[in-house]
Amino acid sequence: MACDEIRFAARVLNWAAEHGRKDLPWQQKISPYRVWVSEIMLQQTRVETVIPYFERFMQRFPEVGDLADAPLDAVLANWSGLGYYARARNLHQAAGLIVSEGYFPDTLESLCELPGIGRSTAGAILSVAFRKRSAILDGNVKRVLARFHGIEGWPNDATINGELWRLSDQHTPEQHCREYTQAMMDLGATVCTRHDPDCQRCPLDLDCIASVHGRTGELPSPRQRKTLPVKSCYMLMVRNRSGFCYLVKRPPTGIWGGLWGFPEFASKSDIIAWCNRSGASNLQWWSRQRHTFSHYHLDYTPVAADWPDPDNSVRENEPALWWNPAESDQLGLPAPVKRLVDRLRMERRTSDPTSKLREPR
């Protein structure tokens, strides 16, 4: 390794020894499984958001075998609200593969064969859990390297991404790979932040091209903004006499894949036709709300309705159930659906404070 690379790594490691984060839950009782789950959760999600999810997940699925043996609904329920649900489905599928093989993969190639694990996640598992030298390139590391080397262009462009991978590998030391990997992530997350980086606290500041030339606000180059398209739907919230909600299971792939939610309709006339066909009545039209995904906005109008049929039969060709909102941890629900359920429960308590949920007939 060249002298400059040795100095780069040494400065980062020295900074981390004094200022790096050392009390994150996945830094305790380090294992390949715990590192893997944390890395998947941290994809496109902030540390402070992930911490409570990780702790609950580890309580429910303490070992990879527990995750593999659990039903997908239980996994998605423990993921509800964290978003990007394909991550949870991939975790569950990969856990089954790991258990079937009888050991946790410990090479870059074998890790990348598992669903949901790319090169950077595999590198983090290898370096942190197995102490094997392996470069990583998450968003934090991309930002540090792009600024330090003055790399122009959007980091996810194939050419720029390839150059950043080359630099990441070049700087990764042979020794102390676990500490270095964590240090680079910490440096990007706490000092070399996307907005208003604290360059005076950065161990690389004196040689950082972006800092020296006052370009930290320009680098890394942002992706050209696109106007997100808008999709719309109506969500029908049918409640029976016991306060149970009628939920349908979404297809296994796509947005909110495998989660449970309210039936969705394209138009008011479709809702009215469904209610006429099924017997739901007393429709209440709530104000439209918006949920934003990475690639489009979803404008949805919640519509509450009552279900008078005492036998709770719904003659529709879809996987569905009557669900007790008090058991919110039993099913995977998208965040907007959880918020709507909370409002339904609040309105029910307000309108009838003595009512209690009971099993439907």
C-alpha positions in Angstrom: 0.0 0.0 0.0 1.3 3.4 -1.0 2.4 5.9 1.7 -0.6 8.2 1.0 -3.1 5.4 1.5 -1.4 4.4 4.7 -1.6 8.0 6.0 -5.3 8.2 4.9 -6.3 5.1 6.8 -4.2 6.0 9.8 -5.8 9.4 10.1 -9.3 7.9 9.8 -8.5 5.2 12.4 -6.9 7.7 14.9 -10.0 10.0 14.6 -12.3 7.0 15.1 -10.5 5.9 18.2 -11.4 9.1 19.9 -14.6 10.2 18.2 -16.1 7.1 16.5 -19.4 5.6 17.6 -18.9 2.6 19.8 -22.2 2.0 21.6 -24.5 1.2 18.7 -26.5 -2.0 19.4 -25.0 -3.9 16.4 -21.5 -3.1 17.7 -22.3 -5.2 20.8 -22.0 -9.0 20.6 -20.8 -8.8 17.0 -21.8 -11.7 14.8 -22.3 -12.2 11.0 -26.0 -12.3 11.6 -26.3 -9.1 13.6 -24.0 -7.2 11.2 -26.0 -8.4 8.2 -29.4 -7.4 9.7 -28.0 -4.0 10.7 -26.5 -3.4 7.3 -29.8 -4.2 5.5 -31.8 -2.0 7.9 -29.3 0.9 7.5 -29.7 0.9 3.7 -31.4 4.3 2.9 -32.4 4.6 6.6 -30.9 6.8 9.4 -29.2 5.2 12.4 -31.5 6.8 14.9 -34.5 5.3 13.1 -32.9 1.9 12.8 -31.9 1.4 16.5 -35.3 0.6 18.0 -36.2 -1.6 15.0 -32.9 -3.5 15.3 -33.4 -4.1 19.0 -36.9 -5.4 18.6 -35.9 -7.5 15.6 -33.1 -9.1 17.6 -35.5 -9.8 20.5 -37.9 -11.5 18.2 -35.3 -13.3 15.9 -32.1 -13.6 18.0 -30.5 -16.0 15.6 -30.6 -16.7 11.9 -32.5 -19.9 12.5 -35.2 -18.0 14.3 -35.6 -15.7 11.3 -35.6 -18.6 8.8 -38.3 -20.5 10.8 -40.6 -17.5 11.3 -43.6 -16.9 9.0 -43.1 -14.0 6.6 -46.0 -12.2 8.1 -44.2 -12.1 11.5 -41.0 -10.7 9.8 -43.0 -8.0 7.9 -44.8 -7.1 11.1 -41.5 -6.5 12.9 -40.4 -4.4 9.8 -43.6 -2.4 9.6 -42.8 1.4 9.4 -39.2 0.9 8.3 -40.0 1.0 4.6 -38.4 -0.6 1.6 -40.1 -3.9 2.4 -38.2 -5.9 -0.2 -35.4 -5.8 2.3 -37.4 -7.8 4.8 -38.5 -10.3 2.2 -34.9 -10.8 1.1 -33.7 -11.2 4.7 -36.3 -13.9 5.3 -35.5 -15.7 2.0 -31.7 -15.4 2.6 -32.0 -16.7 6.2 -33.6 -19.9 4.8 -30.8 -20.3 2.4 -28.1 -19.8 5.0 -29.8 -22.4 7.4 -30.1 -24.9 4.5 -26.4 -24.6 3.8 -25.5 -25.0 7.5 -23.1 -22.0 7.8 -22.9 -18.3 7.3 -21.1 -17.4 4.0 -17.7 -15.8 4.5 -16.6 -14.9 1.0 -17.6 -11.9 -1.2 -18.9 -14.2 -3.9 -21.0 -16.4 -1.7 -22.5 -13.4 0.2 -23.4 -11.6 -3.0 -25.3 -14.7 -4.1 -27.8 -14.2 -1.3 -30.9 -12.1 -2.1 -30.6 -8.5 -1.1 -26.8 -8.5 -0.5 -24.7 -6.4 -2.8 -21.0 -5.8 -3.0 -20.9 -3.1 -0.3 -23.1 -5.0 2.2 -21.0 -8.1 1.6 -17.9 -6.1 2.2 -19.2 -4.7 5.5 -20.1 -8.2 6.7 -16.7 -9.5 5.8 -14.7 -6.7 7.4 -16.8 -6.2 10.5 -18.0 -9.7 11.3 -15.1 -11.8 9.9 -12.2 -9.2 10.1 -11.4 -9.8 6.5 -10.1 -7.0 4.3 -12.9 -5.9 2.0 -13.9 -2.5 0.7 -17.3 -0.9 1.1 -19.0 1.9 -0.7 -22.2 3.0 1.0 -23.6 6.5 0.7 -21.4 7.8 3.5 -18.2 6.4 2.0 -19.1 7.7 -1.4 -19.5 11.2 0.0 -16.1 11.1 1.8 -14.2 9.8 -1.1 -15.9 12.1 -3.7 -15.0 15.2 -1.7 -11.5 14.1 -0.7 -10.5 13.3 -4.2 -12.7 16.0 -5.9 -14.6 13.5 -8.0 -17.1 15.2 -10.3 -20.3 13.5 -11.4 -23.2 11.7 -9.8 -21.7 8.9 -7.6 -24.2 6.2 -8.9 -23.2 6.8 -12.5 -21.5 3.6 -13.7 -18.2 5.3 -14.5 -18.0 7.4 -11.3 -19.1 4.5 -9.2 -16.3 2.3 -10.6 -13.8 5.0 -9.8 -15.1 5.3 -6.3 -14.8 1.6 -5.8 -11.2 1.7 -7.0 -10.4 4.5 -4.5 -12.3 2.7 -1.7 -10.3 -0.5 -2.2 -7.1 1.6 -2.5 -7.6 3.2 0.9 -8.8 0.1 2.7 -5.9 -1.1 5.0 -4.8 -4.7 5.4 -5.0 -4.5 9.2 -7.8 -3.1 11.5 -10.3 -3.6 8.7 -13.3 -3.8 11.1 -12.3 -0.5 12.8 -11.6 1.2 9.5 -14.9 0.2 7.9 -16.9 1.5 10.9 -14.7 4.6 11.0 -15.5 5.5 7.4 -19.2 5.1 7.9 -19.0 7.2 11.1 -17.0 9.9 9.4 -19.6 10.3 6.6 -22.5 10.1 9.0 -21.3 12.4 11.7 -18.8 14.8 10.1 -18.7 14.7 6.3 -22.5 15.1 6.2 -24.6 15.8 3.1 -25.4 19.3 4.3 -23.1 21.6 6.3 -20.2 19.2 6.9 -18.1 20.0 9.9 -14.7 20.1 8.1 -12.8 21.5 11.1 -13.4 18.2 12.9 -12.5 16.0 9.9 -9.1 14.2 10.0 -8.8 14.5 6.3 -9.6 18.2 6.0 -6.1 19.6 5.1 -5.9 17.3 2.0 -9.6 17.3 1.0 -10.0 18.9 -2.4 -13.6 19.9 -1.7 -12.7 21.5 1.6 -9.6 23.2 0.3 -11.5 24.7 -2.7 -14.7 25.4 -0.9 -16.7 22.9 -2.9 -18.3 20.7 -0.2 -21.7 22.0 -1.2 -21.1 20.9 -4.8 -19.6 17.5 -4.2 -20.6 14.8 -4.6 -22.6 16.0 -7.6 -26.3 15.6 -7.2 -28.5 13.5 -9.5 -30.5 15.6 -11.8 -33.9 16.1 -10.2 -36.9 14.6 -11.8 -40.5 15.5 -11.2 -42.1 12.5 -9.5 -45.3 11.2 -11.1 -48.5 11.1 -9.0 -50.7 8.0 -8.6 -54.0 8.0 -6.8 -56.4 5.5 -5.2 -59.1 5.1 -2.6 -58.6 3.0 0.5 -61.8 1.4 1.9 -61.7 0.9 5.6 -64.5 -1.5 6.5 -65.2 -2.1 10.2 -67.5 -4.8 11.6 -69.5 -4.5 14.8 -66.6 -5.6 17.0 -64.3 -3.0 15.6 -62.3 -5.4 13.5 -61.0 -4.2 10.1 -61.2 -5.9 6.8 -57.7 -6.3 5.3 -56.5 -7.9 2.1 -53.0 -9.2 1.4 -51.0 -7.5 -1.3 -49.2 -9.4 -4.0 -45.8 -10.8 -2.9 -43.8 -8.4 -5.1 -44.0 -4.7 -5.8 -44.8 -1.8 -3.5 -45.7 -3.0 0.0 -45.3 -6.6 -1.3 -46.7 -9.2 1.0 -48.1 -6.7 3.5 -51.7 -6.4 4.6 -53.8 -3.3 3.9 -57.2 -1.9 3.1 -58.8 -2.7 -0.3 -57.8 -0.1 -2.9 -60.0 1.2 -5.7 -59.3 3.5 -8.6 -62.6 5.5 -8.4 -65.5 6.4 -6.2 -67.8 4.4 -8.4 -65.7 1.3 -7.9 -66.0 1.7 -4.1 -69.8 2.2 -4.3 -70.1 -0.9 -6.5 -68.1 -3.0 -4.1 -70.2 -1.8 -1.1 -73.4 -2.4 -2.9 -72.2 -5.9 -3.8 -70.9 -6.8 -0.3 -73.3 -4.9 1.9 -71.0 -2.4 3.5 -72.7 0.9 4.3 -72.5 4.3 6.0 -69.6 5.6 3.9 -67.5 8.4 5.3 -65.1 10.1 2.9 -61.9 11.4 4.6 -59.6 14.0 3.2 -57.0 13.0 0.7 -53.5 12.2 2.0 -50.1 11.7 0.3 -47.4 9.1 0.8 -44.1 9.5 -1.1 -42.1 6.6 -2.4 -38.6 7.0 -4.0 -40.1 7.1 -7.5 -43.6 8.4 -7.2 -46.2 10.1 -5.0 -49.3 8.2 -3.9 -52.4 10.3 -3.2 -54.9 8.2 -1.4 -58.4 9.0 -0.1 -59.5 6.9 2.9 -63.1 5.9 3.0 -64.6 4.4 6.2 -67.6 2.1 6.0 -69.5 -0.2 8.4 -70.1 -3.9 8.0 -73.6 -5.0 9.2 -73.4 -8.7 8.3 -73.1 -10.6 11.7 -71.3 -13.6 10.0 -68.6 -11.3 8.6 -68.7 -13.0 5.2 -67.2 -11.0 2.3 -67.6 -12.7 -1.1 -64.5 -11.5 -2.8 -61.8 -13.5 -4.6 -58.8 -12.2 -2.6 -56.8 -13.3 0.4 -58.4 -11.4 3.2 -59.2 -11.5 7.0 -60.9 -9.6 9.7 -58.2 -8.2 11.9 -58.2 -7.0 15.5 -56.4 -3.6 15.6 -55.2 -4.4 19.1 -52.9 -7.0 17.6 -50.9 -4.5 15.5 -47.7 -6.5 16.0 -49.1 -9.7 14.3 -49.2 -8.5 10.7 -47.1 -6.4 8.4 -48.8 -3.1 7.7 -47.6 -0.2 5.6 -47.0 3.0 7.6 -50.0 4.8 6.1 -52.3 1.9 6.9 -51.1 1.8 10.5 -51.8 5.5 10.8 -55.3 5.1 9.5 -55.9 2.2 11.9 -54.8 4.3 14.8 -57.3 7.0 13.8 -60.1 4.4 13.4 -59.4 3.1 16.9 -59.3 6.6 18.3 -62.6 7.5 16.7 -64.2 4.3 18.1 -63.0 5.0 21.6 -64.3 8.6 21.4 -67.7 7.6 20.1 -68.1 4.7 22.5 -65.7 4.8 25.4 -67.2 1.6 27.0 -66.8 -0.5 23.8 -64.3 -3.4 23.9 -62.9 -5.4 21.0 -64.1 -9.0 20.9 -63.7 -11.9 18.5 -66.1 -11.9 15.5 -68.7 -14.6 15.2 
